[in-house]
Amino acid sequence: MMKILDQIEEPSPAISYAGLIERIEILRSTLRWSSRLERTDIDKLLRQATSLRDEVMQLSHKERFVQAATSAEPHEHVDQSRGARRKALLERSFIFEGTFGDNARLLESLEIAEKAAPTDLPVLIDGESGTGKELMAKVIHANGSRADKPFISVNCGAIPDNLLESELFGHRKGAFTGASNDRKGKFESAHTGTIFLDEIGELPLAGQVKLLRVLEAHEIQRVGSDETIAVDTRIVAATNRNLRQLSEEGKFREDLFYRLSVIHVTLPPLRERRDEIPLLIAWFGDEAAGTLKRRPVRLTPRLRDFLLNYAYPGNIRELRNVMYRVSCLAGDMADVDHLPVDIRPAAPGSAAASANASASATGQEPISVANLMSLSDAKRAASDDAEKAFLERGLREVNGTVAELARRIDMNRSHLQMLLKKHGLHSKEFRNRAMPQANRNGADEHDEEEGDG
């Protein structure tokens, strides 16, 4: 079917297409054996046919980009074996779920996912915010024996502590004020399937004890009930925090950490996948165009250069949001003026101007074309300058409070501190000097506790 649509010579993922073919056969059977169809039946069949068409087009879209990532000519510095590794995954009918790229660390993660998927072993996925941890969980689910069973996603950081047990395990009627009916929890809903526990590092200690019991006994108890309910659920967890460090600090149970991380997958940040940014720009540009029902937006050379060299502290999620924003705000052509204000360069060449101003302040020689070895060096320098300017602006806005800046830009605090050290930025230098002495001392103490950038 896909060969007719896209003339793809590679075999398509059998599990994905088998489901579509089965549904098409059901439609054909309905039409073949029905002597008379009512209007409501016709409308139902039309809706089913439309749904199938959309799924086929979505799979076609994914296949085109996977093929593009596979067949793209590698740069000289790229390991030539990467294309072969991805092709080998394709030949084994691995389902990518829209994940593409030839980054060595990403391919290693996909190969681990391929081996872990058919098992019921718990998997822990870590990586910075926006690197695609939930998508990797879906990859593991889609390539396993539970692919046709439920996939239930839970954001542990978004559930109030007093509702956590009810949300995960359900409750009986009258168990607490407002419990007007019996309610299934997420684990029961995920029975025979996969439950994805995102931001597992935010789970309070009481919830960690309950989760450990599920892992050990494979059973739950609803709030307000003494009855145990057996659950057959594959657990995939994700975090952007260092769970090993949290366990050493007594904030995360060490036994739960080892239970969850039987299989450990780490996703690389976007700044380590720069060669794949053009593909991601095209992918999200097409996706945004389809959602907004418009033609894909074109990018000016100035905007494209910015997108290729920006630091992306929010990783792939940030790039996706930027492409949706410019696709919504721009006409046929998008420029840097359509970027969010907090990342928008003030004017062409502002990164270089910022770098030269910084160099002058520190007594260093200003950056010039003669000092750079190649175009890639120039791009890297511009990217670093933009990253530093972004962090400086952010520190000024939060009066030098590292924790608040990390929260605003959705970044792990330890990673933010690493970036501040990389650029020689010290949070104390950005504190409001008009701040009362008592408040300033409190801020100093707070940053000493978290580690000053």
NUVEXLO-851101 format. One record per residue (C-alpha): residue number from 1; residue in three letters; x, y, z. Coordinates in Angstrom, 1 decimal, m for minus. Last residue first. Example, Ala and Ser with C-alpha at 12.3 -4.5 7.8 and 13.67 -1.06 7.14 Angstrom:
<rs>
> seq	type	px	py	pz
> 2	SER	13.7	m1.1	7.1 $
> 1	ALA	12.3	m4.5	7.8 $
</rs>
This chain:
<rs>
> seq	type	px	py	pz
> 453	GLY	26.6	29.7	38.5 $
> 452	ASP	26.2	29.6	42.2 $
> 451	GLY	25.5	26.2	43.8 $
> 450	GLU	22.0	25.4	45.1 $
> 449	GLU	22.7	26.1	48.7 $
> 448	GLU	25.0	29.0	48.0 $
> 447	ASP	22.3	30.4	45.7 $
> 446	HIS	19.8	30.5	48.6 $
> 445	GLU	22.3	32.0	51.0 $
> 444	ASP	23.1	34.8	48.6 $
> 443	ALA	19.3	35.4	48.0 $
> 442	GLY	18.8	35.7	51.7 $
> 441	ASN	21.7	38.1	52.0 $
> 440	ARG	20.1	40.2	49.3 $
> 439	ASN	16.8	40.2	51.0 $
> 438	ALA	18.3	41.4	54.3 $
> 437	GLN	20.3	44.1	52.5 $
> 436	PRO	17.3	45.5	50.7 $
> 435	MET	17.5	45.2	46.9 $
> 434	ALA	18.8	48.3	45.2 $
> 433	ARG	21.8	46.4	44.0 $
> 432	ASN	19.5	44.1	42.0 $
> 431	ARG	21.4	40.9	41.6 $
> 430	PHE	23.1	40.2	38.3 $
> 429	GLU	26.6	39.9	39.6 $
> 428	LYS	25.5	37.4	42.1 $
> 427	SER	24.5	35.0	39.3 $
> 426	HIS	28.0	34.6	38.1 $
> 425	LEU	28.6	34.1	34.3 $
> 424	GLY	31.8	32.7	33.0 $
> 423	HIS	30.2	31.4	29.8 $
> 422	LYS	30.8	27.7	30.6 $
> 421	LYS	30.1	28.3	34.2 $
> 420	LEU	26.6	29.6	33.4 $
> 419	LEU	26.1	26.7	31.1 $
> 418	MET	27.0	24.2	33.8 $
> 417	GLN	24.6	26.1	36.2 $
> 416	LEU	21.8	25.7	33.7 $
> 415	HIS	22.6	21.9	33.5 $
> 414	SER	22.4	21.6	37.2 $
> 413	ARG	19.1	23.6	37.3 $
> 412	ASN	17.4	21.3	34.7 $
> 411	MET	15.8	23.6	32.1 $
> 410	ASP	12.2	24.8	31.6 $
> 409	ILE	13.2	28.4	30.6 $
> 408	ARG	11.2	30.0	33.5 $
> 407	ARG	12.0	27.3	36.0 $
> 406	ALA	15.7	27.4	35.4 $
> 405	LEU	15.6	31.2	35.7 $
> 404	GLU	13.8	30.9	39.0 $
> 403	ALA	16.4	28.5	40.4 $
> 402	VAL	19.3	30.6	39.2 $
> 401	THR	18.1	33.8	41.0 $
> 400	GLY	20.3	36.6	39.5 $
> 399	ASN	17.6	39.3	39.6 $
> 398	VAL	15.2	37.2	37.6 $
> 397	GLU	15.1	39.5	34.6 $
> 396	ARG	18.8	40.2	34.8 $
> 395	LEU	19.6	36.5	34.9 $
> 394	GLY	17.5	36.0	31.8 $
> 393	ARG	19.2	38.7	29.8 $
> 392	GLU	22.6	37.3	30.7 $
> 391	LEU	21.5	33.8	29.8 $
> 390	PHE	20.2	34.8	26.4 $
> 389	ALA	23.3	36.9	25.7 $
> 388	LYS	25.5	33.8	26.5 $
> 387	GLU	23.4	31.6	24.2 $
> 386	ALA	23.6	34.1	21.4 $
> 385	ASP	27.4	34.4	21.8 $
> 384	ASP	27.8	30.6	21.8 $
> 383	SER	25.7	30.4	18.6 $
> 382	ALA	27.7	33.2	17.0 $
> 381	ALA	31.0	31.4	17.9 $
> 380	ARG	29.7	28.1	16.5 $
> 379	LYS	28.6	29.8	13.3 $
> 378	ALA	32.0	31.5	12.8 $
> 377	ASP	33.8	28.2	13.5 $
> 376	SER	31.6	26.4	10.9 $
> 375	LEU	32.5	29.2	8.4 $
> 374	SER	36.1	28.4	9.0 $
> 373	MET	39.3	29.2	10.9 $
> 372	LEU	38.0	32.3	12.7 $
> 371	ASN	40.4	35.1	13.8 $
> 370	ALA	40.4	36.8	10.4 $
> 369	VAL	36.6	37.0	10.5 $
> 368	SER	36.9	39.2	13.6 $
> 367	ILE	36.3	38.6	17.3 $
> 366	PRO	37.3	41.6	19.4 $
> 365	GLU	40.7	41.1	21.3 $
> 364	GLN	40.2	40.6	25.0 $
> 363	GLY	40.1	43.3	27.7 $
> 362	THR	37.2	41.8	29.5 $
> 361	ALA	34.8	44.6	28.7 $
> 360	SER	36.1	44.7	25.1 $
> 359	ALA	35.5	41.0	24.6 $
> 358	SER	31.9	41.3	25.9 $
> 357	ALA	31.3	44.2	23.5 $
> 356	ASN	32.8	42.2	20.7 $
> 355	ALA	30.6	39.2	21.5 $
> 354	SER	27.5	41.4	21.7 $
> 353	ALA	28.3	43.0	18.3 $
> 352	ALA	28.8	39.5	16.8 $
> 351	ALA	25.5	38.4	18.1 $
> 350	SER	23.9	41.6	17.0 $
> 349	GLY	25.0	41.0	13.4 $
> 348	PRO	21.5	41.5	12.0 $
> 347	ALA	19.4	43.3	14.6 $
> 346	ALA	18.0	42.9	18.1 $
> 345	PRO	18.3	39.1	17.9 $
> 344	ARG	15.0	37.4	19.0 $
> 343	ILE	15.3	34.9	21.9 $
> 342	ASP	13.2	36.7	24.5 $
> 341	VAL	10.9	38.4	21.9 $
> 340	PRO	9.6	35.1	20.5 $
> 339	LEU	10.5	34.8	16.8 $
> 338	HIS	8.4	36.5	14.1 $
> 337	ASP	10.8	39.4	13.8 $
> 336	VAL	13.5	36.9	12.8 $
> 335	ASP	11.8	36.4	9.5 $
> 334	ALA	8.9	34.3	8.1 $
> 333	MET	7.8	34.3	4.4 $
> 332	ASP	4.4	33.4	3.0 $
> 331	GLY	2.6	35.3	5.8 $
> 330	ALA	4.0	34.9	9.2 $
> 329	LEU	2.3	34.7	12.6 $
> 328	CYS	1.0	31.1	12.6 $
> 327	SER	4.0	29.5	10.8 $
> 326	VAL	6.4	31.5	12.9 $
> 325	ARG	4.8	30.3	16.1 $
> 324	TYR	4.5	26.6	15.0 $
> 323	MET	8.1	26.6	14.0 $
> 322	VAL	9.2	28.2	17.4 $
> 321	ASN	7.1	25.6	19.3 $
> 320	ARG	8.8	22.7	17.4 $
> 319	LEU	12.2	24.2	18.0 $
> 318	GLU	11.4	24.5	21.8 $
> 317	ARG	10.2	21.0	22.0 $
> 316	ILE	13.3	19.7	20.2 $
> 315	ASN	15.7	21.3	22.8 $
> 314	GLY	14.3	23.8	25.4 $
> 313	PRO	17.8	25.3	25.9 $
> 312	TYR	17.9	25.5	22.1 $
> 311	ALA	21.4	27.0	21.4 $
> 310	TYR	20.5	28.8	18.2 $
> 309	ASN	22.8	28.1	15.2 $
> 308	LEU	20.5	26.5	12.6 $
> 307	LEU	17.5	28.5	13.7 $
> 306	PHE	19.5	31.8	13.4 $
> 305	ASP	20.7	30.9	9.9 $
> 304	ARG	17.2	30.0	8.8 $
> 303	LEU	15.9	33.3	10.2 $
> 302	ARG	18.6	35.4	8.3 $
> 301	PRO	18.2	33.3	5.1 $
> 300	THR	14.4	34.1	5.2 $
> 299	LEU	12.2	31.2	6.0 $
> 298	ARG	9.3	29.9	3.9 $
> 297	VAL	6.0	28.9	5.6 $
> 296	PRO	4.4	25.6	4.6 $
> 295	ARG	1.1	26.3	2.9 $
> 294	ARG	m1.9	26.6	5.3 $
> 293	LYS	m4.3	24.4	7.2 $
> 292	LEU	m3.0	25.5	10.6 $
> 291	THR	m2.4	21.8	11.6 $
> 290	GLY	m1.1	20.8	8.2 $
> 289	ALA	1.2	23.8	8.0 $
> 288	ALA	2.5	23.2	11.6 $
> 287	GLU	3.4	19.6	10.6 $
> 286	ASP	5.1	20.7	7.4 $
> 285	GLY	7.2	23.3	9.3 $
> 284	PHE	7.8	20.7	12.1 $
> 283	TRP	9.3	18.3	9.7 $
> 282	ALA	11.3	20.9	7.6 $
> 281	ILE	12.8	22.4	10.8 $
> 280	LEU	13.5	19.0	12.1 $
> 279	LEU	15.3	18.0	8.9 $
> 278	PRO	17.4	21.2	9.0 $
> 277	ILE	18.2	20.6	12.7 $
> 276	GLU	19.6	17.1	12.1 $
> 275	ASP	23.3	18.2	11.6 $
> 274	ARG	23.0	20.1	15.0 $
> 273	ARG	22.4	16.9	17.0 $
> 272	GLU	24.6	17.6	20.0 $
> 271	ARG	22.9	21.0	20.5 $
> 270	LEU	19.6	19.1	20.4 $
> 269	PRO	20.3	17.3	23.7 $
> 268	PRO	21.1	13.6	23.6 $
> 267	LEU	18.6	11.0	25.0 $
> 266	THR	19.8	8.6	27.7 $
> 265	VAL	18.2	5.1	28.0 $
> 264	HIS	18.6	2.9	31.1 $
> 263	ILE	17.2	m0.7	31.2 $
> 262	VAL	17.0	m2.0	34.8 $
> 261	SER	16.6	1.6	35.7 $
> 260	LEU	13.2	1.5	37.5 $
> 259	ARG	14.0	m1.1	40.1 $
> 258	TYR	17.5	0.5	40.8 $
> 257	PHE	15.8	3.9	41.3 $
> 256	LEU	13.1	2.3	43.5 $
> 255	ASP	15.7	0.7	45.8 $
> 254	GLU	17.5	4.1	46.1 $
> 253	ARG	14.4	5.9	47.1 $
> 252	PHE	14.4	9.5	45.9 $
> 251	LYS	14.9	12.6	48.0 $
> 250	GLY	17.5	11.1	50.4 $
> 249	GLU	20.4	13.2	49.0 $
> 248	GLU	22.1	10.1	47.7 $
> 247	SER	18.8	9.1	46.0 $
> 246	LEU	18.6	12.6	44.4 $
> 245	GLN	22.1	12.1	43.0 $
> 244	ARG	21.2	8.8	41.5 $
> 243	LEU	17.9	10.3	40.2 $
> 242	ASN	19.8	13.0	38.3 $
> 241	ARG	16.9	15.1	36.9 $
> 240	ASN	15.3	15.3	33.5 $
> 239	THR	13.2	12.2	34.2 $
> 238	ALA	11.4	9.4	32.5 $
> 237	ALA	9.6	6.2	33.5 $
> 236	VAL	8.5	3.2	31.4 $
> 235	ILE	6.5	0.6	33.3 $
> 234	ARG	4.8	m2.4	31.6 $
> 233	THR	1.5	m3.2	33.3 $
> 232	ASP	m0.1	m6.5	34.3 $
> 231	VAL	m2.2	m5.4	37.2 $
> 230	ALA	m3.6	m7.6	40.0 $
> 229	ILE	m6.2	m5.8	42.2 $
> 228	THR	m6.0	m6.0	45.9 $
> 227	GLU	m9.1	m5.4	48.0 $
> 226	ASP	m8.7	m3.4	51.2 $
> 225	SER	m10.4	m0.4	49.6 $
> 224	GLY	m10.6	3.3	50.5 $
> 223	VAL	m7.9	4.3	47.9 $
> 222	ARG	m7.7	1.6	45.4 $
> 221	GLN	m5.2	m1.1	46.1 $
> 220	ILE	m2.6	m2.2	43.5 $
> 219	GLU	m0.9	m5.4	42.3 $
> 218	HIS	2.2	m6.4	40.4 $
> 217	ALA	3.9	m7.4	43.7 $
> 216	GLU	7.4	m5.9	43.4 $
> 215	LEU	6.8	m3.2	40.8 $
> 214	VAL	3.5	m2.3	42.3 $
> 213	ARG	5.0	m2.1	45.8 $
> 212	LEU	7.8	0.2	44.5 $
> 211	LEU	5.1	2.5	43.2 $
> 210	LYS	3.4	2.7	46.6 $
> 209	VAL	6.7	3.6	48.3 $
> 208	GLN	7.5	6.2	45.6 $
> 207	GLY	4.1	7.8	46.2 $
> 206	ALA	5.0	8.4	49.9 $
> 205	LEU	8.4	9.7	48.9 $
> 204	PRO	6.9	12.4	46.6 $
> 203	LEU	7.1	11.8	42.8 $
> 202	GLU	8.9	14.8	41.2 $
> 201	GLY	11.8	12.5	40.0 $
> 200	ILE	9.3	10.5	38.0 $
> 199	GLU	8.9	13.5	35.6 $
> 198	ASP	7.0	11.2	33.2 $
> 197	LEU	5.5	7.9	34.3 $
> 196	PHE	4.6	6.1	31.1 $
> 195	ILE	2.2	3.1	31.6 $
> 194	THR	2.3	0.3	29.1 $
> 193	GLY	m0.4	m2.3	28.2 $
> 192	THR	m1.9	m5.4	29.7 $
> 191	HIS	m3.6	m3.1	32.4 $
> 190	ALA	m2.9	0.6	31.5 $
> 189	SER	m6.4	1.7	32.7 $
> 188	GLU	m5.8	m0.2	35.9 $
> 187	PHE	m2.5	1.6	36.4 $
> 186	LYS	m4.0	5.0	35.6 $
> 185	GLY	m6.6	4.7	38.3 $
> 184	LYS	m10.2	3.4	38.0 $
> 183	ARG	m12.9	5.3	39.8 $
> 182	ASP	m15.7	4.3	42.1 $
> 181	ASN	m18.2	7.2	42.4 $
> 180	SER	m18.9	10.2	44.5 $
> 179	ALA	m15.3	10.7	45.7 $
> 178	GLY	m15.7	14.4	46.5 $
> 177	THR	m14.8	14.1	50.2 $
> 176	PHE	m12.8	10.9	50.6 $
> 175	ALA	m13.1	7.2	50.2 $
> 174	GLY	m16.9	7.7	49.6 $
> 173	LYS	m16.9	5.7	46.4 $
> 172	ARG	m13.7	3.6	46.0 $
> 171	HIS	m10.5	5.1	44.6 $
> 170	GLY	m8.1	4.8	41.7 $
> 169	PHE	m4.4	3.6	41.8 $
> 168	LEU	m2.5	6.3	40.0 $
> 167	GLU	m4.8	9.2	40.2 $
> 166	SER	m6.2	8.2	43.7 $
> 165	GLU	m2.6	7.9	45.0 $
> 164	LEU	m1.6	11.2	43.6 $
> 163	LEU	m4.6	13.3	44.7 $
> 162	ASN	m3.1	14.6	48.0 $
> 161	ASP	0.3	15.2	46.4 $
> 160	PRO	m1.1	17.4	43.6 $
> 159	ILE	m0.5	15.8	40.1 $
> 158	ALA	1.5	17.8	37.6 $
> 157	GLY	4.9	16.5	38.5 $
> 156	CYS	3.9	12.9	38.0 $
> 155	ASN	2.9	13.5	34.4 $
> 154	VAL	1.1	10.3	33.5 $
> 153	SER	0.9	8.7	30.1 $
> 152	ILE	m1.2	5.6	29.4 $
> 151	PHE	m0.4	3.4	26.3 $
> 150	PRO	m3.2	0.8	26.0 $
> 149	LYS	m2.7	m2.5	24.1 $
> 148	ASP	m2.0	m3.0	20.4 $
> 147	ALA	1.7	m2.5	20.9 $
> 146	ARG	1.9	m4.8	23.9 $
> 145	SER	4.3	m7.3	22.3 $
> 144	GLY	6.9	m4.5	21.9 $
> 143	ASN	8.0	m2.2	19.1 $
> 142	ALA	5.1	0.3	19.6 $
> 141	HIS	5.6	0.5	23.4 $
> 140	ILE	9.4	1.1	23.1 $
> 139	VAL	8.8	3.8	20.5 $
> 138	LYS	6.1	5.3	22.6 $
> 137	ALA	8.5	5.7	25.5 $
> 136	MET	11.0	7.3	23.1 $
> 135	LEU	8.3	9.8	22.1 $
> 134	GLU	7.7	10.5	25.8 $
> 133	LYS	11.4	11.2	26.3 $
> 132	GLY	11.7	13.6	23.3 $
> 131	THR	14.6	15.9	24.1 $
> 130	GLY	12.3	18.7	25.4 $
> 129	SER	13.5	18.8	29.0 $
> 128	GLU	17.0	17.3	29.3 $
> 127	GLY	17.6	13.6	29.2 $
> 126	ASP	16.6	10.4	31.0 $
> 125	ILE	14.6	7.4	30.1 $
> 124	LEU	14.2	4.6	32.7 $
> 123	VAL	12.9	1.3	31.4 $
> 122	PRO	11.2	m1.5	33.4 $
> 121	LEU	11.6	m5.0	32.0 $
> 120	ASP	8.6	m6.5	30.2 $
> 119	THR	10.6	m7.7	27.2 $
> 118	PRO	9.9	m7.2	23.5 $
> 117	ALA	10.8	m3.4	23.7 $
> 116	ALA	14.2	m3.8	25.5 $
> 115	LYS	16.2	m4.9	22.5 $
> 114	GLU	14.7	m2.2	20.2 $
> 113	ALA	15.0	0.4	22.9 $
> 112	ILE	18.7	m0.3	23.3 $
> 111	GLU	19.1	0.1	19.5 $
> 110	LEU	17.1	3.4	19.6 $
> 109	SER	19.3	4.7	22.4 $
> 108	GLU	22.5	3.8	20.4 $
> 107	LEU	21.0	5.5	17.4 $
> 106	LEU	20.4	8.7	19.4 $
> 105	ARG	24.0	8.6	20.8 $
> 104	ALA	25.4	8.2	17.3 $
> 103	ASN	23.3	11.0	15.8 $
> 102	ASP	21.9	9.8	12.5 $
> 101	GLY	18.4	11.3	12.7 $
> 100	PHE	14.8	10.3	12.9 $
> 99	THR	12.1	9.7	15.5 $
> 98	GLY	8.6	9.8	13.9 $
> 97	GLU	7.3	6.7	15.7 $
> 96	PHE	10.5	4.9	14.7 $
> 95	ILE	9.0	1.4	14.3 $
> 94	PHE	11.7	m1.2	13.6 $
> 93	SER	10.9	m3.4	10.7 $
> 92	ARG	14.2	m5.2	11.0 $
> 91	GLU	15.3	m3.6	7.6 $
> 90	LEU	14.5	m0.2	9.1 $
> 89	LEU	16.8	m0.9	12.1 $
> 88	ALA	19.6	m2.0	9.7 $
> 87	LYS	19.1	1.2	7.7 $
> 86	ARG	19.6	3.2	10.8 $
> 85	ARG	22.9	1.4	11.6 $
> 84	ALA	24.0	1.7	8.0 $
> 83	GLY	23.4	5.5	8.0 $
> 82	ARG	25.5	5.7	11.1 $
> 81	SER	28.4	3.7	9.8 $
> 80	GLN	29.9	6.6	7.9 $
> 79	ASP	30.8	8.5	11.1 $
> 78	VAL	30.1	12.2	10.4 $
> 77	HIS	33.1	14.5	9.9 $
> 76	GLU	32.8	14.5	6.1 $
> 75	HIS	29.2	15.3	6.2 $
> 74	PRO	26.8	12.4	5.4 $
> 73	GLU	24.8	12.5	2.2 $
> 72	ALA	21.1	12.2	3.1 $
> 71	SER	19.7	8.7	2.4 $
> 70	THR	18.8	7.8	5.9 $
> 69	ALA	17.5	11.1	7.1 $
> 68	ALA	15.5	11.5	4.0 $
> 67	GLN	14.1	8.0	4.3 $
> 66	VAL	13.0	8.7	7.9 $
> 65	PHE	11.5	11.9	6.6 $
> 64	ARG	9.6	10.2	3.8 $
> 63	GLU	8.5	7.4	6.1 $
> 62	LYS	7.0	9.8	8.7 $
> 61	HIS	5.0	11.6	6.1 $
> 60	SER	3.7	8.3	4.6 $
> 59	LEU	2.7	7.2	8.1 $
> 58	GLN	0.8	10.4	8.6 $
> 57	MET	m0.8	10.0	5.1 $
> 56	VAL	m1.9	6.4	5.9 $
> 55	GLU	m3.3	7.6	9.2 $
> 54	ASP	m5.3	10.4	7.6 $
> 53	ARG	m6.6	8.0	5.0 $
> 52	LEU	m7.7	5.5	7.6 $
> 51	SER	m9.5	8.2	9.6 $
> 50	THR	m11.3	9.4	6.4 $
> 49	ALA	m12.3	5.8	5.6 $
> 48	GLN	m13.7	5.4	9.1 $
> 47	ARG	m15.6	8.7	8.8 $
> 46	LEU	m17.0	7.6	5.5 $
> 45	LEU	m18.1	4.3	6.9 $
> 44	LYS	m19.9	6.0	9.7 $
> 43	ASP	m21.6	8.4	7.3 $
> 42	ILE	m22.7	5.5	5.1 $
> 41	ASP	m24.1	3.7	8.2 $
> 40	THR	m26.1	6.8	9.3 $
> 39	ARG	m27.5	7.1	5.7 $
> 38	GLU	m28.8	3.5	5.9 $
> 37	LEU	m27.0	0.8	3.9 $
> 36	ARG	m28.7	m2.0	2.0 $
> 35	SER	m27.5	m5.4	0.9 $
> 34	SER	m24.5	m5.2	3.2 $
> 33	TRP	m22.1	m8.1	2.4 $
> 32	ARG	m19.5	m6.4	0.2 $
> 31	LEU	m19.6	m2.9	1.9 $
> 30	THR	m19.1	m4.3	5.4 $
> 29	SER	m16.4	m6.8	4.1 $
> 28	ARG	m14.5	m3.9	2.4 $
> 27	LEU	m14.6	m1.8	5.6 $
> 26	ILE	m13.3	m4.8	7.7 $
> 25	GLU	m10.6	m5.4	5.1 $
> 24	ILE	m9.5	m1.7	5.4 $
> 23	ARG	m9.3	m2.2	9.2 $
> 22	GLU	m7.1	m5.2	8.8 $
> 21	ILE	m4.8	m3.4	6.3 $
> 20	LEU	m4.4	m0.5	8.7 $
> 19	GLY	m3.4	m2.9	11.6 $
> 18	ALA	m0.9	m4.7	9.3 $
> 17	TYR	0.6	m1.4	8.3 $
> 16	SER	1.9	m0.5	11.7 $
> 15	ILE	3.1	m4.0	12.7 $
> 14	ALA	4.8	m4.6	9.3 $
> 13	PRO	7.0	m1.5	9.3 $
> 12	SER	7.4	m0.8	5.6 $
> 11	PRO	9.8	m2.7	3.4 $
> 10	GLU	12.3	m0.4	1.6 $
> 9	GLU	11.4	0.5	m2.0 $
> 8	ILE	9.2	3.4	m1.2 $
> 7	GLN	7.1	4.3	m4.1 $
> 6	ASP	5.2	6.8	m2.0 $
> 5	LEU	1.6	5.9	m2.4 $
> 4	ILE	1.9	2.7	m4.3 $
> 3	LYS	4.8	1.5	m2.1 $
> 2	MET	2.7	2.5	1.0 $
> 1	MET	0.0	0.0	0.0 $
</rs>
